[in-house]
Amino acid sequence: MSENSQLLPCVMIPMAGQQLLLPNVSIAEIVDYASVERRDNAPLWLLGDIQWRGLTLPVISYDIANGGKAGAPASSRGRVAILNTIGEHHNSLPFLAIVTQGIPSQARIASSQVQEREGEPGPADLMLVDVDGEGARIPNLEYLETLALQAQQG
């Protein structure tokens, strides 16, 4: 098998002082943050809702859900990443949204470029990794789906 066929198309999503690493297939779309509608009395990690393809999706701050401080984008480069859900509630919640701190970038990554990193993952992290020496986090999508379900029911 050639090296090219072993590359996984991925997206690096900028967060506060870190990047999230996700396979391309987990991203449904990247949209502008300006369309987020705030919600009164919401948990800190819930930045509001976004209307997308006829659905109302909760917008989650990964940084706050993971124990950090950053919420809404610090600059006009912030976006909302619409993610495909994978859990048992996929039929009732096929998508969720997380806010980014910049414009996501695409990358083709070989497994040899990714190394598990030492450190304590947060509740929204599945794993801490280094990608070619740059720190990144692989998100725990099931945890994010649980938060999105709470927001949807609340």
TORKEDO-393299 format. One record per residue (C-alpha): x, y, z; residue number from 0. Coordinates in nm, 4 decimals, padded with zeros to 6 digits. Example, Ala and Ser with C-alpha at 12.3 -4.5 7.8 and 13.67 -1.06 7.14 Angstrom:
<atoms>
+----------+----------+----------+-----+
:        X :        Y :        Z :  nr :
+----------+----------+----------+-----+
:  01.2300 : -00.4500 :  00.7800 :   0 :
:  01.3670 : -00.1060 :  00.7140 :   1 :
+----------+----------+----------+-----+
</atoms>
This chain:
<atoms>
+----------+----------+----------+-----+
:        X :        Y :        Z :  nr :
+----------+----------+----------+-----+
:  00.0000 :  00.0000 :  00.0000 :   0 :
:  00.1374 :  00.3411 : -00.0865 :   1 :
:  00.1936 :  00.6165 :  00.1712 :   2 :
: -00.0794 :  00.8270 :  00.0031 :   3 :
: -00.3501 :  00.5663 :  00.0618 :   4 :
: -00.2647 :  00.5590 :  00.4338 :   5 :
: -00.3284 :  00.9298 :  00.4865 :   6 :
: -00.6445 :  01.0227 :  00.6751 :   7 :
: -00.8144 :  01.3470 :  00.5694 :   8 :
: -00.8528 :  01.5484 :  00.8910 :   9 :
: -00.9522 :  01.8911 :  01.0136 :  10 :
: -00.7529 :  02.0915 :  01.2687 :  11 :
: -00.9933 :  02.3179 :  01.4585 :  12 :
: -00.8432 :  02.6134 :  01.6498 :  13 :
: -00.9512 :  02.6434 :  02.0116 :  14 :
: -00.8057 :  02.8570 :  02.2927 :  15 :
: -00.4344 :  02.7684 :  02.2921 :  16 :
: -00.4908 :  02.4293 :  02.1331 :  17 :
: -00.6229 :  02.2497 :  01.8268 :  18 :
: -00.8873 :  01.9809 :  01.7983 :  19 :
: -00.8117 :  01.6962 :  01.5597 :  20 :
: -01.1081 :  01.5353 :  01.3855 :  21 :
: -01.1477 :  01.3240 :  01.0719 :  22 :
: -01.3087 :  01.5129 :  00.7819 :  23 :
: -01.6128 :  01.2839 :  00.7880 :  24 :
: -01.7097 :  01.4117 :  01.1339 :  25 :
: -01.7564 :  01.7682 :  01.0021 :  26 :
: -02.0878 :  01.8449 :  00.8320 :  27 :
: -02.0164 :  02.2148 :  00.7704 :  28 :
: -01.8337 :  02.5225 :  00.9006 :  29 :
: -02.0564 :  02.8320 :  00.9370 :  30 :
: -02.0229 :  03.1911 :  01.0552 :  31 :
: -02.0454 :  03.2550 :  01.4304 :  32 :
: -02.2612 :  03.5674 :  01.3863 :  33 :
: -02.5713 :  03.3515 :  01.3400 :  34 :
: -02.5627 :  03.2143 :  01.6991 :  35 :
: -02.8676 :  03.3183 :  01.9038 :  36 :
: -02.7965 :  03.3530 :  02.2784 :  37 :
: -03.0063 :  03.1660 :  02.5333 :  38 :
: -03.1055 :  03.3097 :  02.8730 :  39 :
: -03.0027 :  03.1230 :  03.1898 :  40 :
: -02.7952 :  02.8680 :  02.9975 :  41 :
: -02.4949 :  02.6811 :  03.1389 :  42 :
: -02.1658 :  02.8597 :  03.0621 :  43 :
: -02.0654 :  02.5967 :  02.8045 :  44 :
: -02.3869 :  02.6590 :  02.6059 :  45 :
: -02.3316 :  02.9712 :  02.3963 :  46 :
: -02.6744 :  02.9605 :  02.2324 :  47 :
: -02.8426 :  02.8014 :  01.9334 :  48 :
: -02.7916 :  02.8109 :  01.5609 :  49 :
: -03.0464 :  02.7509 :  01.2860 :  50 :
: -02.8981 :  02.5123 :  01.0323 :  51 :
: -03.0771 :  02.3242 :  00.7530 :  52 :
: -03.4111 :  02.3586 :  00.9294 :  53 :
: -03.2732 :  02.2341 :  01.2629 :  54 :
: -03.2038 :  02.4216 :  01.5855 :  55 :
: -02.8638 :  02.3093 :  01.7151 :  56 :
: -02.7091 :  02.3936 :  02.0530 :  57 :
: -02.3706 :  02.5680 :  02.0188 :  58 :
: -02.1193 :  02.4349 :  02.2717 :  59 :
: -01.7983 :  02.6005 :  02.3857 :  60 :
: -01.5536 :  02.3094 :  02.3833 :  61 :
: -01.3087 :  02.5172 :  02.5854 :  62 :
: -01.5563 :  02.5822 :  02.8689 :  63 :
: -01.6968 :  02.2272 :  02.8565 :  64 :
: -01.3391 :  02.1085 :  02.8977 :  65 :
: -01.2739 :  02.3217 :  03.2064 :  66 :
: -01.1254 :  02.6241 :  03.0282 :  67 :
: -01.2337 :  02.9852 :  03.0061 :  68 :
: -01.2736 :  03.0803 :  02.6394 :  69 :
: -01.6293 :  03.0995 :  02.5138 :  70 :
: -01.7289 :  03.3068 :  02.2156 :  71 :
: -01.4610 :  03.3645 :  01.9518 :  72 :
: -01.2044 :  03.6268 :  02.0464 :  73 :
: -01.1860 :  03.7524 :  01.6879 :  74 :
: -01.3931 :  03.7739 :  01.3724 :  75 :
: -01.2170 :  03.4581 :  01.2529 :  76 :
: -01.4246 :  03.2403 :  01.4878 :  77 :
: -01.6655 :  02.9963 :  01.3287 :  78 :
: -01.9113 :  02.7263 :  01.4268 :  79 :
: -01.8262 :  02.3684 :  01.3341 :  80 :
: -02.1334 :  02.1525 :  01.2754 :  81 :
: -02.0413 :  01.7966 :  01.3728 :  82 :
: -02.2106 :  01.4707 :  01.2779 :  83 :
: -02.3106 :  01.2765 :  01.5874 :  84 :
: -02.2169 :  00.9119 :  01.6292 :  85 :
: -02.3859 :  00.8053 :  01.9526 :  86 :
: -02.7004 :  00.6159 :  02.0397 :  87 :
: -02.9108 :  00.9344 :  02.0162 :  88 :
: -02.8102 :  01.0045 :  01.6554 :  89 :
: -03.1704 :  00.9818 :  01.5311 :  90 :
: -03.2945 :  01.2510 :  01.7707 :  91 :
: -02.9729 :  01.4556 :  01.7571 :  92 :
: -02.7972 :  01.4004 :  01.4215 :  93 :
: -02.5723 :  01.7084 :  01.4590 :  94 :
: -02.4203 :  01.9314 :  01.7239 :  95 :
: -02.2249 :  02.2545 :  01.6990 :  96 :
: -01.9037 :  02.3751 :  01.8629 :  97 :
: -01.7541 :  02.7219 :  01.8442 :  98 :
: -01.4006 :  02.7643 :  01.7083 :  99 :
: -01.1445 :  03.0342 :  01.7826 : 100 :
: -01.0352 :  03.0555 :  01.4197 : 101 :
: -01.0804 :  02.9093 :  01.0750 : 102 :
: -01.0318 :  02.5302 :  01.0678 : 103 :
: -00.7712 :  02.3907 :  00.8311 : 104 :
: -00.7572 :  02.0636 :  00.6447 : 105 :
: -00.4681 :  01.8216 :  00.6738 : 106 :
: -00.3828 :  01.4749 :  00.5481 : 107 :
: -00.2281 :  01.2884 :  00.8376 : 108 :
: -00.0552 :  00.9514 :  00.8555 : 109 :
: -00.0802 :  00.7488 :  01.1754 : 110 :
:  00.2986 :  00.7826 :  01.2110 : 111 :
:  00.2518 :  01.1613 :  01.2541 : 112 :
:  00.0276 :  01.1220 :  01.5614 : 113 :
:  00.1709 :  01.0337 :  01.9025 : 114 :
: -00.0185 :  01.0122 :  02.2310 : 115 :
:  00.0878 :  01.2941 :  02.4626 : 116 :
:  00.1351 :  01.2898 :  02.8385 : 117 :
: -00.1065 :  01.4979 :  03.0402 : 118 :
: -00.4442 :  01.4944 :  03.2026 : 119 :
: -00.7263 :  01.5086 :  02.9482 : 120 :
: -01.0282 :  01.7212 :  03.0317 : 121 :
: -01.3825 :  01.5836 :  03.0398 : 122 :
: -01.4368 :  01.6781 :  02.6734 : 123 :
: -01.1102 :  01.5125 :  02.5615 : 124 :
: -01.0832 :  01.1570 :  02.4398 : 125 :
: -00.7058 :  01.1821 :  02.4044 : 126 :
: -00.4179 :  01.4304 :  02.4049 : 127 :
: -00.1882 :  01.3911 :  02.1043 : 128 :
:  00.1036 :  01.5493 :  01.9226 : 129 :
:  00.0704 :  01.5872 :  01.5466 : 130 :
:  00.4167 :  01.6427 :  01.4030 : 131 :
:  00.5207 :  01.7894 :  01.7383 : 132 :
:  00.2198 :  02.0223 :  01.7723 : 133 :
: -00.0185 :  01.9577 :  02.0624 : 134 :
: -00.3778 :  01.8691 :  01.9782 : 135 :
: -00.6801 :  01.7143 :  02.1426 : 136 :
: -00.9088 :  01.4465 :  02.0075 : 137 :
: -01.2550 :  01.5345 :  02.1389 : 138 :
: -01.4815 :  01.2947 :  02.3235 : 139 :
: -01.7790 :  01.3189 :  02.0890 : 140 :
: -02.0030 :  01.1100 :  02.3158 : 141 :
: -01.9476 :  01.3605 :  02.5989 : 142 :
: -02.0270 :  01.6520 :  02.3658 : 143 :
: -02.3401 :  01.4704 :  02.2490 : 144 :
: -02.4485 :  01.4313 :  02.6132 : 145 :
: -02.4121 :  01.8079 :  02.6617 : 146 :
: -02.6033 :  01.8761 :  02.3398 : 147 :
: -02.8852 :  01.6464 :  02.4556 : 148 :
: -02.9005 :  01.8307 :  02.7890 : 149 :
: -02.9239 :  02.1604 :  02.6001 : 150 :
: -03.1896 :  02.0231 :  02.3668 : 151 :
: -03.4034 :  01.9053 :  02.6601 : 152 :
: -03.3396 :  02.2095 :  02.8790 : 153 :
+----------+----------+----------+-----+
</atoms>
